[in-house]
Amino acid sequence: MKLTISPKIKAELDPGFVPAALWNQAYRKAVKVSGKAQKIVIALSRPSGTCSTYETEVFPHEGEYQALNTKYVERIVKFLLWMKGGYKVTIAGSQGIADALAKIYSASGLRAFDCDIMGERIYGRPFEVVGVPYENAPKSHEIEVALGGHTDGYRIGFDLGGSDRKCAAVANGEVVYTDEVRWDPYFEKNPEYHRKGIVDSIKRAAAHMPRIDSIGGSSAGVIVENQPRIASLFRGVSREDFDAKVVNIFKDIEKEFNVPMIVANDGEVTALAAAMSMKCSGVLGIALGTSLAAGYVNVSGNITDWLDELAFAPIDYRENGPIDEWSGDEGCGVQFFSQQGIARLAPLAGLEFPDEMKFPERLVEVQKLMEQNDERAAAIFRTIGVCFGYSIAHYADFYDLHNLLILGRVTSGEGGEIILKEAETTLKAEFPELAKQIKFRIPDETFKRHGQAVVAASLPLLK
Protein backbone atom coordinates (compact mmCIF):
# COMPACT_ATOMS: atom_id res chain seq x y z
CA MET A 1 0.00 0.00 0.00
CA LYS A 2 1.32 3.43 -0.97
CA LEU A 3 0.09 6.92 -0.19
CA THR A 4 -0.22 9.60 -2.87
CA ILE A 5 0.88 13.08 -1.80
CA SER A 6 0.13 16.11 -4.00
CA PRO A 7 1.34 19.42 -2.52
CA LYS A 8 -0.51 22.47 -3.83
CA ILE A 9 2.77 24.37 -3.87
CA LYS A 10 5.95 22.72 -5.14
CA ALA A 11 9.34 23.46 -3.67
CA GLU A 12 10.89 25.21 -6.69
CA LEU A 13 14.41 23.78 -6.56
CA ASP A 14 13.46 20.66 -4.63
CA PRO A 15 10.25 19.32 -6.25
CA GLY A 16 10.70 15.88 -4.70
CA PHE A 17 10.07 17.31 -1.23
CA VAL A 18 7.28 15.34 0.52
CA PRO A 19 5.88 17.45 3.39
CA ALA A 20 5.57 15.42 6.57
CA ALA A 21 2.33 17.24 7.40
CA LEU A 22 0.69 16.13 4.15
CA TRP A 23 1.99 12.55 4.37
CA ASN A 24 0.67 12.16 7.91
CA GLN A 25 -2.61 13.75 6.88
CA ALA A 26 -2.98 11.23 4.05
CA TYR A 27 -2.07 8.31 6.32
CA ARG A 28 -4.61 9.29 8.99
CA LYS A 29 -7.32 9.73 6.38
CA ALA A 30 -6.58 6.28 4.96
CA VAL A 31 -6.74 4.73 8.44
CA LYS A 32 -10.08 6.38 9.13
CA VAL A 33 -11.58 5.40 5.78
CA SER A 34 -10.48 1.77 6.23
CA GLY A 35 -12.67 1.30 9.29
CA LYS A 36 -9.83 -0.67 10.89
CA ALA A 37 -8.31 2.04 13.08
CA GLN A 38 -6.54 0.94 16.25
CA LYS A 39 -5.54 3.40 18.96
CA ILE A 40 -1.97 3.54 20.23
CA VAL A 41 -0.13 5.77 22.67
CA ILE A 42 3.53 6.74 22.23
CA ALA A 43 5.12 7.62 25.57
CA LEU A 44 8.61 9.04 26.17
CA SER A 45 10.00 8.75 29.69
CA ARG A 46 12.79 10.89 31.17
CA PRO A 47 14.87 10.25 34.31
CA SER A 48 13.31 13.23 36.09
CA GLY A 49 10.03 11.35 36.22
CA THR A 50 8.44 13.42 33.47
CA CYS A 51 6.69 11.67 30.61
CA SER A 52 5.35 12.94 27.30
CA THR A 53 2.55 11.10 25.48
CA TYR A 54 1.16 11.24 21.96
CA GLU A 55 -2.02 9.39 20.99
CA THR A 56 -2.84 8.41 17.42
CA GLU A 57 -4.45 5.69 15.32
CA VAL A 58 -2.86 3.06 13.07
CA PHE A 59 -3.82 0.18 10.82
CA PRO A 60 -3.74 -3.35 12.23
CA HIS A 61 -0.04 -4.23 12.11
CA GLU A 62 -0.27 -7.04 9.60
CA GLY A 63 0.20 -7.76 5.90
CA GLU A 64 0.48 -4.75 3.59
CA TYR A 65 -0.05 -2.34 6.48
CA GLN A 66 3.16 -3.20 8.34
CA ALA A 67 5.57 -1.07 6.32
CA LEU A 68 3.20 1.90 6.33
CA ASN A 69 2.60 1.66 10.08
CA THR A 70 6.30 1.38 10.79
CA LYS A 71 7.14 4.46 8.73
CA TYR A 72 4.33 6.51 10.28
CA VAL A 73 5.12 5.66 13.89
CA GLU A 74 8.90 5.64 13.49
CA ARG A 75 8.92 9.17 12.02
CA ILE A 76 6.70 10.42 14.84
CA VAL A 77 8.89 8.75 17.45
CA LYS A 78 11.98 10.32 15.85
CA PHE A 79 10.32 13.75 15.93
CA LEU A 80 9.19 13.34 19.55
CA LEU A 81 12.63 12.16 20.67
CA TRP A 82 14.31 15.31 19.42
CA MET A 83 11.44 17.57 20.40
CA LYS A 84 10.84 16.26 23.93
CA GLY A 85 13.57 13.74 24.68
CA GLY A 86 13.47 10.40 26.44
CA TYR A 87 15.55 7.34 27.24
CA LYS A 88 12.56 4.98 27.07
CA VAL A 89 9.87 4.82 24.40
CA THR A 90 6.71 2.90 25.20
CA ILE A 91 4.30 1.87 22.43
CA ALA A 92 0.96 1.08 24.04
CA GLY A 93 -1.52 -0.79 21.86
CA SER A 94 0.67 -2.55 19.28
CA GLN A 95 3.38 -5.00 20.26
CA GLY A 96 4.21 -5.52 16.58
CA ILE A 97 5.04 -1.87 16.04
CA ALA A 98 7.01 -1.81 19.31
CA ASP A 99 9.09 -4.79 18.19
CA ALA A 100 9.78 -3.18 14.79
CA LEU A 101 10.92 0.07 16.43
CA ALA A 102 13.06 -1.75 19.01
CA LYS A 103 15.12 -3.17 16.11
CA ILE A 104 15.38 0.19 14.37
CA TYR A 105 16.38 2.06 17.56
CA SER A 106 19.14 -0.28 18.63
CA ALA A 107 22.93 -0.19 18.58
CA SER A 108 22.88 -2.11 15.28
CA GLY A 109 19.73 -0.52 13.82
CA LEU A 110 19.10 2.35 11.41
CA ARG A 111 18.74 4.76 14.32
CA ALA A 112 21.86 3.70 16.20
CA PHE A 113 22.86 7.39 16.39
CA ASP A 114 19.62 8.30 18.17
CA CYS A 115 19.83 5.23 20.39
CA ASP A 116 23.29 6.26 21.62
CA ILE A 117 22.56 9.98 21.98
CA MET A 118 19.20 9.60 23.73
CA GLY A 119 20.48 6.88 25.99
CA GLU A 120 23.94 7.19 27.45
CA ARG A 121 24.95 10.59 26.04
CA ILE A 122 22.00 12.68 27.24
CA TYR A 123 20.24 10.68 29.93
CA GLY A 124 23.02 8.43 31.17
CA ARG A 125 21.18 5.13 30.82
CA PRO A 126 20.46 2.51 28.15
CA PHE A 127 17.88 3.46 25.53
CA GLU A 128 14.96 1.10 25.01
CA VAL A 129 11.68 0.67 23.15
CA VAL A 130 9.03 -1.48 24.82
CA GLY A 131 5.45 -2.47 24.10
CA VAL A 132 2.51 -2.67 26.51
CA PRO A 133 -1.27 -3.12 26.16
CA TYR A 134 -3.17 0.07 25.35
CA GLU A 135 -4.80 0.18 28.77
CA ASN A 136 -1.37 0.18 30.43
CA ALA A 137 -0.12 3.28 28.59
CA PRO A 138 2.01 5.57 30.79
CA LYS A 139 0.34 8.78 31.89
CA SER A 140 1.57 12.17 30.72
CA HIS A 141 3.50 14.16 33.31
CA GLU A 142 5.06 17.44 32.16
CA ILE A 143 6.80 20.23 34.07
CA GLU A 144 7.42 23.89 33.27
CA VAL A 145 9.62 26.61 34.73
CA ALA A 146 10.07 30.35 34.30
CA LEU A 147 13.40 31.42 32.83
CA GLY A 148 15.00 34.73 31.91
CA GLY A 149 13.59 38.21 31.66
CA HIS A 150 15.86 39.70 34.34
CA THR A 151 17.34 43.12 33.60
CA ASP A 152 18.86 44.36 36.86
CA GLY A 153 22.60 44.80 37.25
CA TYR A 154 25.55 44.59 34.89
CA ARG A 155 25.06 41.54 32.74
CA ILE A 156 26.98 39.77 30.01
CA GLY A 157 25.37 37.53 27.44
CA PHE A 158 27.00 35.34 24.82
CA ASP A 159 25.72 33.27 21.94
CA LEU A 160 27.81 30.42 20.52
CA GLY A 161 27.14 29.47 16.93
CA GLY A 162 28.98 27.24 14.51
CA SER A 163 30.49 30.09 12.47
CA ASP A 164 30.59 33.00 14.93
CA ARG A 165 30.27 33.80 18.59
CA LYS A 166 28.48 36.91 19.80
CA CYS A 167 28.51 38.80 23.07
CA ALA A 168 26.52 41.63 24.62
CA ALA A 169 26.99 43.93 27.60
CA VAL A 170 23.70 44.94 29.22
CA ALA A 171 23.58 47.52 32.00
CA ASN A 172 20.27 47.58 33.90
CA GLY A 173 18.34 46.60 30.81
CA GLU A 174 20.22 48.85 28.36
CA VAL A 175 22.41 47.25 25.71
CA VAL A 176 25.70 49.14 25.83
CA TYR A 177 27.83 46.91 23.60
CA THR A 178 27.56 44.00 21.17
CA ASP A 179 30.26 42.18 19.28
CA GLU A 180 30.59 39.34 16.81
CA VAL A 181 33.71 37.25 16.21
CA ARG A 182 34.17 34.60 13.54
CA TRP A 183 35.37 31.22 14.74
CA ASP A 184 35.40 27.65 13.46
CA PRO A 185 34.67 25.28 16.37
CA TYR A 186 33.02 22.47 14.41
CA PHE A 187 35.97 20.16 13.90
CA GLU A 188 38.44 21.66 16.36
CA LYS A 189 39.90 18.78 18.36
CA ASN A 190 41.31 20.75 21.29
CA PRO A 191 38.54 21.95 23.68
CA GLU A 192 40.90 24.68 24.89
CA TYR A 193 40.11 26.45 21.60
CA HIS A 194 36.45 26.60 22.64
CA ARG A 195 37.18 27.68 26.22
CA LYS A 196 39.50 30.50 25.14
CA GLY A 197 36.96 31.72 22.59
CA ILE A 198 34.13 31.86 25.13
CA VAL A 199 36.30 33.63 27.70
CA ASP A 200 37.47 36.09 25.05
CA SER A 201 33.86 37.04 24.21
CA ILE A 202 33.01 37.51 27.88
CA LYS A 203 36.04 39.76 28.40
CA ARG A 204 35.19 41.82 25.32
CA ALA A 205 31.80 42.64 26.81
CA ALA A 206 33.17 43.10 30.33
CA ALA A 207 35.50 45.85 29.10
CA HIS A 208 32.45 48.07 28.56
CA MET A 209 30.99 47.87 32.07
CA PRO A 210 32.24 48.81 35.55
CA ARG A 211 31.70 45.28 36.84
CA ILE A 212 30.10 41.92 36.05
CA ASP A 213 27.08 40.80 38.09
CA SER A 214 26.12 37.77 36.01
CA ILE A 215 26.75 35.88 32.77
CA GLY A 216 24.16 34.22 30.59
CA GLY A 217 24.89 32.04 27.61
CA SER A 218 23.16 30.66 24.56
CA SER A 219 24.75 27.62 22.96
CA ALA A 220 23.93 25.12 20.28
CA GLY A 221 23.37 21.59 21.56
CA VAL A 222 21.66 19.86 24.44
CA ILE A 223 22.46 21.70 27.66
CA VAL A 224 21.43 20.13 30.98
CA GLU A 225 22.22 22.01 34.20
CA ASN A 226 24.88 24.11 32.46
CA GLN A 227 26.51 20.97 31.03
CA PRO A 228 26.71 20.23 27.30
CA ARG A 229 25.54 16.65 26.74
CA ILE A 230 25.81 16.75 22.96
CA ALA A 231 26.66 19.73 20.78
CA SER A 232 27.77 20.19 17.19
CA LEU A 233 30.19 22.86 18.42
CA PHE A 234 32.30 20.08 19.93
CA ARG A 235 32.00 17.50 17.18
CA GLY A 236 35.75 17.40 16.62
CA VAL A 237 36.50 16.69 20.29
CA SER A 238 37.11 13.05 21.20
CA ARG A 239 34.62 11.32 23.50
CA GLU A 240 37.32 11.12 26.19
CA ASP A 241 38.15 14.84 26.02
CA PHE A 242 34.47 15.72 25.82
CA ASP A 243 33.74 13.92 29.08
CA ALA A 244 36.87 15.26 30.77
CA LYS A 245 36.96 18.87 29.55
CA VAL A 246 33.74 19.86 27.78
CA VAL A 247 30.96 18.63 30.08
CA ASN A 248 32.03 21.08 32.78
CA ILE A 249 33.36 23.84 30.52
CA PHE A 250 30.68 26.35 31.51
CA LYS A 251 30.91 25.51 35.20
CA ASP A 252 34.67 26.02 35.07
CA ILE A 253 34.22 29.41 33.38
CA GLU A 254 31.66 30.35 36.03
CA LYS A 255 34.27 29.68 38.72
CA GLU A 256 36.81 31.76 36.81
CA PHE A 257 34.61 34.85 36.82
CA ASN A 258 32.96 34.11 40.18
CA VAL A 259 29.48 35.36 39.27
CA PRO A 260 26.18 33.54 38.68
CA MET A 261 26.11 31.94 35.23
CA ILE A 262 23.34 30.16 33.33
CA VAL A 263 23.75 28.63 29.89
CA ALA A 264 20.73 27.48 27.92
CA ASN A 265 20.15 25.85 24.57
CA ASP A 266 20.15 28.48 21.83
CA GLY A 267 16.68 27.37 20.78
CA GLU A 268 15.26 28.12 24.21
CA VAL A 269 16.90 31.53 24.11
CA THR A 270 15.42 32.11 20.65
CA ALA A 271 11.95 31.35 22.01
CA LEU A 272 12.51 33.63 24.99
CA ALA A 273 13.63 36.34 22.59
CA ALA A 274 10.39 35.88 20.69
CA ALA A 275 8.25 35.97 23.81
CA MET A 276 9.99 39.09 25.10
CA SER A 277 9.94 40.99 21.80
CA MET A 278 6.38 40.00 20.87
CA LYS A 279 5.04 40.10 24.47
CA CYS A 280 3.20 36.83 23.95
CA SER A 281 3.28 33.10 24.70
CA GLY A 282 2.75 29.86 22.80
CA VAL A 283 5.91 30.81 20.90
CA LEU A 284 8.12 28.62 18.76
CA GLY A 285 11.42 30.38 18.11
CA ILE A 286 13.51 29.06 15.24
CA ALA A 287 17.06 30.12 14.43
CA LEU A 288 18.34 29.30 10.94
CA GLY A 289 22.11 29.43 11.22
CA THR A 290 24.97 26.96 11.12
CA SER A 291 22.36 24.41 12.15
CA LEU A 292 18.65 24.63 12.99
CA ALA A 293 17.92 25.69 16.56
CA ALA A 294 14.49 25.79 18.13
CA GLY A 295 12.88 26.50 21.46
CA TYR A 296 9.39 26.78 22.85
CA VAL A 297 7.69 29.03 25.36
CA ASN A 298 4.36 27.44 26.23
CA VAL A 299 0.99 29.14 26.52
CA SER A 300 1.71 29.78 30.22
CA GLY A 301 4.81 31.75 29.28
CA ASN A 302 7.21 29.12 30.66
CA ILE A 303 9.70 26.62 29.24
CA THR A 304 9.66 22.86 29.73
CA ASP A 305 12.30 20.15 30.12
CA TRP A 306 11.95 19.28 26.42
CA LEU A 307 14.99 19.19 24.15
CA ASP A 308 13.53 21.12 21.18
CA GLU A 309 16.40 19.97 18.95
CA LEU A 310 14.48 20.22 15.70
CA ALA A 311 17.63 19.99 13.57
CA PHE A 312 17.26 16.20 13.76
CA ALA A 313 13.45 16.13 13.53
CA PRO A 314 12.24 14.80 10.14
CA ILE A 315 10.13 17.11 7.97
CA ASP A 316 10.57 15.49 4.54
CA TYR A 317 9.15 11.98 4.04
CA ARG A 318 10.41 11.24 0.52
CA GLU A 319 12.39 8.08 -0.15
CA ASN A 320 16.14 8.71 -0.53
CA GLY A 321 15.86 12.29 0.68
CA PRO A 322 18.72 14.58 1.75
CA ILE A 323 20.89 12.83 4.33
CA ASP A 324 22.19 14.50 7.48
CA GLU A 325 25.89 13.69 7.52
CA TRP A 326 26.03 13.49 11.33
CA SER A 327 23.02 11.34 12.21
CA GLY A 328 22.79 9.57 8.85
CA ASP A 329 19.03 10.10 8.70
CA GLU A 330 16.98 11.40 5.78
CA GLY A 331 14.80 14.49 5.54
CA CYS A 332 15.78 16.19 8.80
CA GLY A 333 15.21 19.91 9.29
CA VAL A 334 18.90 20.81 9.32
CA GLN A 335 19.17 19.90 5.62
CA PHE A 336 16.65 22.62 4.80
CA PHE A 337 16.71 25.43 7.36
CA SER A 338 20.39 26.22 7.88
CA GLN A 339 23.62 27.08 6.09
CA GLN A 340 23.72 23.41 5.09
CA GLY A 341 20.38 23.92 3.36
CA ILE A 342 21.75 26.89 1.43
CA ALA A 343 24.80 24.87 0.36
CA ARG A 344 22.61 21.93 -0.71
CA LEU A 345 20.27 24.06 -2.81
CA ALA A 346 22.91 26.31 -4.40
CA PRO A 347 23.98 23.82 -7.14
CA LEU A 348 20.30 23.16 -7.91
CA ALA A 349 19.95 26.90 -8.54
CA GLY A 350 22.94 26.91 -10.87
CA LEU A 351 25.45 28.29 -8.37
CA GLU A 352 28.73 26.43 -8.13
CA PHE A 353 31.16 26.97 -5.27
CA PRO A 354 34.62 25.44 -4.74
CA ASP A 355 34.53 22.29 -2.62
CA GLU A 356 36.90 23.87 -0.12
CA MET A 357 34.59 26.88 0.44
CA LYS A 358 32.96 26.56 3.85
CA PHE A 359 29.20 26.79 4.30
CA PRO A 360 29.24 30.20 6.05
CA GLU A 361 31.18 31.64 3.11
CA ARG A 362 28.71 30.14 0.63
CA LEU A 363 25.86 31.74 2.54
CA VAL A 364 27.59 35.12 2.37
CA GLU A 365 27.98 34.77 -1.40
CA VAL A 366 24.33 33.82 -1.86
CA GLN A 367 23.24 36.79 0.24
CA LYS A 368 25.46 39.11 -1.82
CA LEU A 369 23.78 37.82 -4.96
CA MET A 370 20.41 38.41 -3.31
CA GLU A 371 21.37 42.06 -2.80
CA GLN A 372 22.00 42.21 -6.55
CA ASN A 373 18.52 40.78 -7.25
CA ASP A 374 20.02 37.58 -8.61
CA GLU A 375 17.15 35.25 -9.50
CA ARG A 376 19.19 32.15 -8.61
CA ALA A 377 19.63 33.34 -5.04
CA ALA A 378 15.95 34.29 -4.81
CA ALA A 379 14.98 30.77 -5.94
CA ILE A 380 16.98 29.30 -3.04
CA PHE A 381 15.12 31.40 -0.48
CA ARG A 382 11.75 30.74 -2.12
CA THR A 383 12.40 27.01 -1.94
CA ILE A 384 13.34 27.23 1.74
CA GLY A 385 10.20 29.27 2.39
CA VAL A 386 7.86 26.70 0.83
CA CYS A 387 9.48 23.85 2.76
CA PHE A 388 9.34 25.95 5.92
CA GLY A 389 5.63 26.66 5.47
CA TYR A 390 4.81 22.96 5.24
CA SER A 391 7.10 22.23 8.18
CA ILE A 392 5.37 24.82 10.37
CA ALA A 393 2.16 22.85 9.88
CA HIS A 394 4.04 19.72 10.96
CA TYR A 395 5.43 21.50 14.04
CA ALA A 396 1.90 22.63 14.93
CA ASP A 397 0.87 18.98 15.18
CA PHE A 398 3.17 18.67 18.20
CA TYR A 399 3.35 22.20 19.67
CA ASP A 400 0.48 24.41 20.85
CA LEU A 401 1.67 27.04 18.41
CA HIS A 402 0.34 30.60 18.19
CA ASN A 403 3.41 32.72 17.48
CA LEU A 404 6.49 32.11 15.39
CA LEU A 405 9.74 34.04 15.34
CA ILE A 406 12.54 33.23 12.90
CA LEU A 407 16.04 34.62 13.16
CA GLY A 408 19.62 33.60 12.55
CA ARG A 409 22.21 34.33 9.88
CA VAL A 410 20.22 32.66 7.07
CA THR A 411 17.32 35.08 7.65
CA SER A 412 19.45 38.22 7.30
CA GLY A 413 18.55 40.58 4.48
CA GLU A 414 15.88 40.21 1.85
CA GLY A 415 16.27 36.44 1.83
CA GLY A 416 14.64 36.24 5.25
CA GLU A 417 11.67 38.26 4.03
CA ILE A 418 11.27 35.89 1.08
CA ILE A 419 11.36 32.85 3.38
CA LEU A 420 8.64 34.33 5.57
CA LYS A 421 6.47 35.40 2.63
CA GLU A 422 6.62 31.97 0.97
CA ALA A 423 5.96 30.20 4.26
CA GLU A 424 2.85 32.29 4.88
CA THR A 425 1.62 31.75 1.31
CA THR A 426 2.10 27.99 1.66
CA LEU A 427 0.27 27.86 4.98
CA LYS A 428 -2.67 29.84 3.63
CA ALA A 429 -2.94 27.56 0.60
CA GLU A 430 -2.76 24.22 2.43
CA PHE A 431 -3.73 24.98 6.04
CA PRO A 432 -5.92 28.14 6.06
CA GLU A 433 -7.15 27.73 9.65
CA LEU A 434 -3.61 27.31 10.92
CA ALA A 435 -2.53 30.37 8.91
CA LYS A 436 -5.10 32.42 10.83
CA GLN A 437 -3.90 31.06 14.18
CA ILE A 438 -0.14 31.62 13.84
CA LYS A 439 1.39 35.08 13.88
CA PHE A 440 4.74 35.51 12.11
CA ARG A 441 7.50 37.96 12.86
CA ILE A 442 11.09 38.60 11.86
CA PRO A 443 12.94 40.97 14.21
CA ASP A 444 15.09 43.83 12.97
CA GLU A 445 18.58 43.10 11.68
CA THR A 446 20.35 43.98 14.93
CA PHE A 447 18.10 41.70 16.95
CA LYS A 448 18.49 38.93 14.38
CA ARG A 449 22.24 39.00 14.68
CA HIS A 450 22.72 39.78 18.37
CA GLY A 451 19.30 39.19 19.96
CA GLN A 452 20.18 35.81 21.41
CA ALA A 453 23.24 37.19 23.20
CA VAL A 454 21.19 40.08 24.62
CA VAL A 455 18.38 37.81 25.81
CA ALA A 456 20.90 35.29 27.18
CA ALA A 457 22.15 38.06 29.48
CA SER A 458 18.72 38.06 31.15
CA LEU A 459 18.86 34.38 32.15
CA PRO A 460 20.48 34.54 35.62
CA LEU A 461 18.48 35.68 38.63
CA LEU A 462 20.54 37.93 40.89
CA LYS A 463 20.14 37.28 44.60
N, C-alpha and C positions, 0 to 999 in steps of 0.2 A: 504494500500500500504506500502511495506517495502523495504528498500534499502539493497543490498548485498554488504558488504565490505570485500575485500580479500587483506590484506597487503602482500607485497612480502617478508617482513621480520617480523617474529613474535617476540614479546617481550618475551624473554626466560622464565622468572618467572611469567609473567603476560600476558598469551596468549589471554585473553579476551579483551585486550586493543583495542579500536576502535579509530584510529587516526582521529581527527577532520578534518584535511586537506583532508583525503580520503573520509570521509562521506560527507563533503560539495561538494567535486568534483563530487561524485556520484549523489547527489541531483541536482546540476546544470545541469549535463548531462541529467538527467531524465526530468527536466523542458524543456530543449531545444528540446529534442526528441519529447516531447508531442505536440509541436506546440501550446501550450496554455500559454506561458510565459507572465507574467504581471510584469511590472516594478514597483518597490517601492524604496523609499528613506528613510533611517533611519537617523534621525538627533538628535544630543545630544546638548542641549543648556546649557551654563554655565553663572553664574551671571555677569561675566566680559563682556558679550556681544559676546564672542567667541562661535562658533558653529562648530561641526564636523559632516560631512555627509558621508554616505556609501550607494552606489546604488547597487542594485542587482535585480534578477528576481525570481518570485515565481509562483506556480500554482494558478489557481483561488481558492479562499478560500471557498471551498464548498465540501461536501461529503467526500470521502476517502482522499482528499488532506489536510483537515483541520489539522489533527494531525501532518502530516509531515511538513506543512508550519510553524505551531506553534513552533515545535522543532527547525527548521532551523533558524527562525528569532529570537526566544528567546535566543538561544545560541550565536548568533552574537551580540545581544543587550547586553547580559551579558559580553561578551568579550570587547565590545566597552566601556561599563560603567567603567570597571576597567582599561582599557587602556587609555581612554581619559577623562572620567568623565562627569557628567551632572546631573542636577536636573530635567530636562524635556526631555523626549524621544518623538519624533514625528515620526509617521509612515505615510508617504505620499504615497497613492496609494492603501491602503487596510484597510478599516475601520474594517473589521472582524478581521484581525490580530491585529490591535490596541486594539480592545476590549478584545481579548484573553490575550494580554500582560498586559493590565491595571489590570486585575484580578490577574494575576500571580505576578506582581510587586505592591502589595498593602500590607497594614499592616496585612491583614489576609491571604495573598497569599503565594505561595511557596518561593517567593523571598522577604519575609518581611525583612530579614536581609539587603539586598541590598537597598530596599526601604528606610529604616531608615538611613543607612549609607550615601547613595548618597543624601538624602534629608536634613534632619535637621543636621546630624552630620558633614558633609563636607561643604555643601553649605548653610546651615542655612535657608532653605525654604522647603515647602512640595514637595515631589517627585510626578511626574505625568507622565502618558503615554497618548498621545492624537493621534487622527487620523485626517488627512486632505486629500483632493484630491491631486493627484500626481502633478498637475500643481502648487499647493500652497506649495510645499516642501520648507523648510527653506534653505537659501543659506549658503554654507560653509564660515566660517570666522575664520582663525587660526592666532595665534601670535607666535613669537619666540624671544628669548633673548639670549645674550651671557652670559656665567657664568663660573667662574673659570679661571684657567691658570695663576694666579698671583703668583710671586715667590719672590717679594721684601720684605725685613724686616724679623722680627722674628715671625714666625707663629706657631700656634698650631692647629693640626687637631685631631679630634676624630671620632671613628666609633662605634656606639652602635648596637650590635647584641643581639640575644636572649640568647646566652650562654656565651658570652664574650664581653668586651668592649676594644677597642684599642685606643692608642694615638700615636701621632708623633710630634716631634719637628723639625721644618724646618727653617734653617737660610739662608736667601737669596738663596733659591733654593736647598740647601744641607740638606739632612736628617741627623740629628745629633743624633736622639734618637727615638726608637720605643718601645712600651710596650704593653703587652696584659694581661688582668686581667679577670679571670673567675667571672661571676656573674649570678644570677638567677632572672631576673626581671619579668618573665612572669606572675606569679600569686601573686606577692608581692602587698599587699593591701595598704601599706603606701608609697605615692609618695616621701617621704623624702629619702627613700632608693635609689630611682633613682637619685634624685638631688645630694645626697652625692657621689654616684658612679661617676657621670659625673664630678663633681668638683674635685674629687680625681684624675681622669685621666688627667684632665687639669693641675693640680698642679704637677703631675709626670713629664709631658713634660716640664713644665715651669722651673723646677729645673735644666734643662740642657741648659738654654739660659739666657743671661744677662737681657732680658726684654721680654714682650709680646706686639706685635703690633696688632695682630688680632687672632681670633679663628674661625675655620671652623668646622662644624660638619656634619656627615653622620649618619642618623638614619632611622631605619625601620619605616614604616607607612606613612601616608599622612601628609605632612608638607606644610602648607600654611602661607607664611610671618612669618617664624620662629615659627609657632604655630602648634603643633601636633593636628590634627583633629580626627584621629583614628590611633592607633598603637598597635600592638600585645605586645610591650614592657610594655604597661600599662593595659593589659587585666584584671589584678586583682584589679585595682583601681576602686572604685565605680564611677558612673556617676557624682555624686555630687562633689567628690574630684577631678575627672578629670577636670571638668569645673573650679573648684576653684583653683587648684594647678598645674595641668599638662599643660593646654593650654598655660600658660605663663612661663613655666619652663625655656625655653631657653632665653627668654627675661629677666627674673630675674637673670639668671647666667651672661648674658651680662652686666647687671648693676653692678654685684658684681665685675667683673674684669675690667670694664670700658674701654673696647676696642671694635672695630667693630667685630660683630659676625654674621655669616650666617650659618644656618643649612638647609640642603637639604635632600630629600629622598635618602636613600642609593642606590636605583636603578639609580637615576640621577648621583650620584657620580661614580657608577660603569661605566656608559656610558662615563662619562668624563675621567675616568681612561683609558678606551679603546681608546678614541679619542686621548688622549695625548700620550699614549704609542705606538699606531700604526700610529700616525700622519695621521689620515684619518677622514672621516665623514660618515654619513649614518650608524651609529654604534648602535647596540643593545647590551647593557651590561647586563649580567645576573649573579647574585650572588646566588649560591646554598649553603645556610647556614641553620640557624634555620628555616627560611622560604624561600620563593623564592622572590628575589628582582630583579627589572628590571628598566632600564632607557634607554632613546633614545636620541642620538645626531643626528639631521637631516642632510640632504645632504648639508645644508648651514653651518654646524658646530655649530649650536645653539640648545638650548633646547626649549621646548614648555610649555604650561600650562597643558599638559596632566598629568594624574595620574601615568600611567605605573605600576600599582599594579597587575602584572601578576600572583601573588599567587592565586588570586581568579578567574582568567580567565580560562574557561573550555578548556581542550585539549583532553579529552577522552569522546567519545559520547556513550559508552556502557550503556545499561540499568543496574541499580543497581551497578554502579561503586563505587570506593572508595569515602567515604564521608568526606568532610572537617568538623571537629568537631566544628569549630567556625561559619562558615556561613551555615552549613547544606546542602551544595550543593554537587553534584556528579562530579567527573572527573576534579577537578580543579588542576592547576599546582603544588600547594604546596604539594599535595599528591604524587608527583613523584620526584620533583627536590628540595629536601631539606632533612634535618635530619629526618623529618617525613616519607619521601619516603624510606629512608634507613631502618627505624624501621618497616615500613609496609612490605617491601620485605624480610627482614631477615628471618622470619619464613618460607616463601615460599622457601627460599634457604636451609632450614634445620638448621638454627641458632636460638636457643632459648635463650632469655634473661629474667631475673627476671622482673616481672611486675613493681617493684619499681625502676628499672634502668632507668634513664632519657635518653632522646633521644641523647643528646651530648655524653654521655658515651657509648651508643650503637654504635654510629658512630666511636668513637675511637677504640672500639673492632673490628669492621669490618675492619677498616683501618690497624690495627695490623695484622689481618689475611691476608689482602692483601699483606702486606710485607713478609708474610711467603708463598706466592703463593698459598693460600687456594682457591680452585676452587669455593667454595660456595660464598666467598666474590667477586670473579671475576664475577660470574653470576649476582650478584646484580648490579654491575656497568655496565655490558653489557646491562642488562635490561633497566636501566636508560638511557643509550646511545641511544638505539633504540627508546624509547619513546621521547627522546629529539630531535632526528633527524626528526621524524614526526612532532613534535611540532614547530620546526624551520620553516618548510614549512607553518604551520598554521600562525605563527607570520608574515611571509613574505606576507601573504594575506592582512595584515593591516599596516605593516611598510614598508617604502622604505628601504629595508635592503641590505646592501652590506658588512658589517663587523660585526663579532660576537666575543665578548670576554666573556669567562666564568671564574668565580673565586668564592671564598667562601670556607668554611671549607670542604664541601663535595668533592670539586675538588682537595684537597691536595693529593699528592702522586700519585702512579701509577693508582689509581682509576680514577682520573681526566683524565689521558691520555686515559684510556679505554672508558670513556664516550664520549670524543671527537672523537676517532676513530670510534666507533659504530655509532655516529651521522652522521659523514661524509659518512660512508658506506651506511647508510639508505637513506640519501639524494641522493646519486649518483644512487642508485637502483630505487627509486621512482620518483625523481624530478631532472633529470640530468642537466637541464638548470639552475635550481636554485643552484645546487651544484657548477656550474662554476662561478656563480655570487657572492656567499658569501665566504668571506675569514674568516677562523677560527684562533683563537689564544688563548692559555693559557699562562698567564704571569709566571714568575719564582715564586718559592715558597714564597720568601719574599714579593713580590708584591701581591701575592694571599692573604696572611695573613694580610698585613698591608697597601696595596695599597690604600684602600679607605680612611684610616685616613690621609695618605700623600696627596692624591689629595684633600681631604676635606680642608686641610690647605690652599689650593690655592683659595678657594671660595671668601673670602672678598677682595674688592678693597680698597687699602689704599689711603686716600686723600693726 
